[in-house]
């Protein structure tokens, strides 16, 4: 029977890959919220005459 790798989770590639991917997604979404809040929207005139 083949022995399985039972090392600690932090020694493997995939948990770190998922953590970095989720961290990047959270960072990008927070930056998008920052841009949406800090950028002024154009004001439309009441009359279009």
Buried (B, 14 or more C-beta within 10 A) or exposed (E): EEEEEEEEEEEEEEEEEEEEEEEEEEEEEEEEEEEEEEEEEEEEEEEEE
